[in-house]
């Protein structure tokens, strides 16, 4: 059973920010002395950006971050960007997305292992976004990093449906990020409300039946989920016309296969015929 999207921690922003509560302290430790090596520069930039992108949850520490960034040598930043292996980072992120999907299909310890590995991959990508933000504040060119981030992300966002098994955690992490930065963080934001897909991929319930009201309501307005349902290999063959199917039909988002099945079934089932007729009357 897929939970409605609002069944999350009472304060998701604070829950999501807990991972980053020590970032400012760690940044101070990492920049006690001038940062001159690529690895140290990458770490410091990521820590700084983590704070800069979460001011609403962690508080505004921009002055402390600016002071820390002053101690990172531009040459070390350039060397870190140059050493960043976009191909390896892309492989890591793509594998993490696959593991998120695998977590949907597993149970117990295996599922937890897949989920943890997938989350780590998403955080690795998020760290790069944080480093980018820190470089912007420091005033160094991001052109080379932009090119590499583009290569890492190319074509992956459109497969974000693979991440729906992590949606509760992704909503929590997304809530900790400042509003203006959320859309760009597609690894947390894309398809984050599409919990319906989790049940679809697990094959829960009768084939093709959308049994929960929040799923039906989401599917009525989410074009991406509508496309996924239509492209799904699931056959639309429920025993009777579900209320959610009528809801989708009334809102003009039922697939051609659904409509054809409903019309055919109504010719044989008096109860469903009455329901379909009542639905048609209500539309008028």
C-alpha positions in Angstrom: 0.0 0.0 0.0 1.4 3.4 -1.0 1.1 6.1 1.7 -0.4 9.5 0.8 2.4 12.0 0.2 1.7 14.0 3.4 2.5 11.1 5.7 6.0 12.2 6.5 7.9 13.5 9.6 6.1 16.3 11.5 8.9 18.7 10.7 10.6 17.3 7.5 12.9 20.3 7.1 14.4 19.9 10.5 14.7 16.1 10.0 16.4 16.6 6.7 18.7 19.2 8.1 19.9 17.0 10.9 22.5 15.4 8.6 24.0 18.9 8.1 23.9 20.3 11.6 27.6 19.9 12.0 28.6 21.3 8.6 29.6 24.7 9.9 31.8 23.3 12.6 33.4 20.8 10.1 33.9 23.7 7.7 35.7 25.7 10.3 38.0 22.7 11.1 38.7 22.1 7.4 39.7 25.7 6.8 41.7 26.5 10.0 44.7 26.9 7.7 44.9 27.8 4.0 43.4 25.0 1.8 45.9 24.1 -0.9 45.1 20.6 -2.0 42.3 19.5 -4.4 40.7 17.0 -2.0 40.6 19.5 0.8 39.2 22.1 -1.5 36.4 19.8 -2.7 35.5 18.9 0.9 35.5 22.5 2.1 33.4 23.7 -0.9 30.8 21.0 -0.3 30.5 21.8 3.4 30.2 25.5 2.6 27.6 24.9 0.0 25.6 22.6 2.2 25.2 25.5 4.7 24.5 28.1 2.0 21.7 26.0 0.4 20.0 25.3 3.8 19.8 28.7 5.5 16.1 28.3 6.2 16.7 25.1 8.2 20.2 25.8 9.6 20.2 29.6 9.9 22.1 32.2 7.9 25.8 31.7 8.4 26.9 33.4 5.2 29.5 35.6 6.8 31.2 32.6 8.5 31.0 30.7 5.2 32.5 33.6 3.3 35.4 33.8 5.8 36.1 30.1 5.4 36.0 30.4 1.6 38.6 33.1 1.7 41.0 30.4 3.0 40.5 28.1 0.0 43.1 28.8 -2.7 41.6 29.3 -6.2 44.3 27.0 -7.6 43.2 24.2 -5.3 39.6 24.7 -6.5 40.6 24.6 -10.2 42.6 21.4 -9.5 39.7 19.8 -7.8 37.3 20.6 -10.7 39.9 19.3 -13.2 40.3 16.0 -11.2 36.5 15.4 -11.0 35.7 12.3 -13.0 32.3 13.1 -14.6 32.0 9.6 -16.0 32.6 8.0 -12.7 30.2 10.3 -10.9 27.5 9.6 -13.6 28.0 5.9 -13.1 27.6 6.3 -9.4 24.4 8.3 -9.7 22.9 6.0 -12.4 23.7 3.0 -10.3 22.2 4.6 -7.2 19.0 5.2 -9.2 18.9 1.6 -10.2 19.4 0.6 -6.6 16.5 2.8 -5.5 14.3 0.9 -7.9 15.7 -2.4 -6.7 14.7 -1.4 -3.2 11.1 -1.3 -4.3 11.2 -4.9 -5.2 13.1 -6.2 -2.2 12.2 -6.8 1.4 14.0 -6.8 4.7 17.7 -6.2 5.0 18.3 -6.3 1.3 15.8 -3.4 0.8 17.5 -1.4 3.5 20.9 -1.9 1.9 19.7 -0.8 -1.5 18.0 2.2 0.0 21.1 3.3 1.9 23.3 2.9 -1.1 20.9 4.8 -3.3 20.6 7.7 -0.8 24.4 7.9 -0.6 24.5 8.3 -4.4 22.0 11.1 -4.3 23.9 12.9 -1.5 27.1 12.6 -3.6 25.4 14.5 -6.4 24.0 17.0 -3.9 27.5 17.6 -2.6 28.5 18.7 -6.1 25.6 21.1 -6.2 26.8 22.5 -2.9 30.3 22.9 -4.2 29.0 24.8 -7.2 27.1 27.2 -4.9 30.2 27.8 -2.8 32.2 28.6 -5.9 29.6 31.1 -7.0 29.9 32.9 -3.6 33.6 32.9 -3.8 33.5 34.4 -7.2 35.5 31.8 -9.1 34.4 30.5 -12.5 32.0 27.6 -12.6 32.2 27.0 -16.3 34.3 23.9 -16.1 32.2 22.4 -13.3 29.0 23.3 -15.2 30.2 21.3 -18.1 30.9 18.3 -16.0 27.7 18.5 -14.0 25.8 18.6 -17.4 27.6 15.4 -18.4 26.8 13.7 -15.1 23.1 14.6 -15.3 22.5 14.1 -19.0 19.3 12.1 -19.5 19.0 10.9 -15.9 16.4 13.3 -14.6 13.8 11.9 -17.0 14.3 8.5 -15.3 13.5 10.0 -11.8 10.6 7.6 -11.6 13.2 5.0 -10.5 13.5 7.0 -7.3 9.9 6.9 -6.1 10.7 4.2 -3.5 12.8 6.8 -1.7 10.1 9.5 -1.8 9.6 9.8 1.9 13.3 10.3 2.5 13.6 12.6 -0.6 10.8 14.8 0.6 12.6 15.2 4.0 15.9 16.1 2.4 14.2 18.4 -0.1 12.4 20.3 2.7 15.8 21.1 4.2 17.0 22.8 1.1 16.0 26.5 0.6 12.9 26.9 -1.6 14.8 28.6 -4.5 17.2 25.7 -4.8 14.7 22.8 -4.7 13.8 22.5 -8.4 17.4 22.4 -9.5 18.0 19.5 -7.0 16.2 17.1 -9.3 17.7 14.1 -7.5 15.5 15.0 -4.6 12.6 16.9 -6.3 11.8 15.1 -9.5 8.7 12.8 -9.1 8.9 13.3 -5.4 5.1 13.3 -5.1 4.6 10.3 -7.4 4.1 7.7 -4.6 1.5 6.0 -6.7 4.2 4.5 -8.9 5.7 2.5 -6.0 2.5 0.4 -5.8 2.4 0.1 -9.5 5.9 -1.2 -9.8 5.4 -3.6 -6.9 2.3 -5.0 -8.6 0.2 -4.4 -5.5 -3.6 -4.8 -5.6 -5.6 -6.1 -8.6 -4.0 -5.5 -12.0 -4.7 -2.0 -13.2 -6.9 -0.9 -10.3 -6.1 2.3 -8.5 -7.6 1.7 -5.1 -6.6 4.6 -3.0 -8.1 8.1 -3.3 -4.9 10.0 -2.9 -3.4 7.9 -5.7 -6.4 8.5 -8.0 -6.3 12.2 -7.3 -2.5 12.4 -8.0 -2.9 10.4 -11.2 -5.6 12.7 -12.4 -3.2 15.7 -12.5 0.2 14.1 -13.0 1.0 13.8 -16.7 4.2 12.0 -16.0 2.4 9.3 -14.0 -0.3 9.1 -16.7 2.4 8.3 -19.3 4.0 5.7 -17.0 0.7 4.0 -16.5 -0.1 4.0 -20.2 3.4 2.6 -21.0 3.2 0.0 -18.2 3.0 -3.6 -19.2 0.1 -4.1 -16.7 -3.1 -5.2 -18.4 -6.1 -3.2 -17.5 -8.4 -6.0 -16.4 -10.1 -5.3 -13.0 -13.2 -7.2 -11.9 -15.4 -4.1 -11.8 -15.1 -0.4 -12.6 -13.4 1.3 -9.6 -14.4 4.7 -8.3 -10.9 5.9 -9.1 -11.3 4.8 -12.7 -14.5 6.9 -12.9 -12.6 9.8 -11.3 -9.9 9.5 -14.0 -12.4 9.3 -16.8 -14.4 12.3 -15.5 -11.2 14.3 -15.5 -10.2 13.3 -19.0 -7.0 11.4 -18.0 -8.2 7.7 -18.4 -6.2 5.9 -21.0 -7.8 4.5 -24.2 -7.4 1.0 -22.8 -9.2 1.9 -19.6 -12.1 3.6 -21.4 -12.5 0.7 -23.8 -12.5 -1.8 -20.9 -15.0 0.2 -18.9 -17.4 0.5 -21.9 -17.2 -3.2 -22.7 -17.6 -4.2 -19.0 -20.6 -2.0 -18.6 -22.4 -3.9 -21.3 -22.2 -7.0 -19.2 -22.4 -5.7 -15.6 -25.6 -3.9 -14.6 -24.1 -2.3 -11.5 -21.1 -0.9 -13.3 -23.3 0.3 -16.2 -25.4 2.3 -13.6 -22.2 3.7 -12.1 -20.9 4.7 -15.5 -24.2 6.3 -16.5 -24.4 8.2 -13.2 -20.8 9.4 -13.8 -21.7 10.6 -17.3 -24.8 12.5 -15.9 -22.7 14.2 -13.2 -20.3 15.4 -15.9 -23.2 17.0 -17.7 
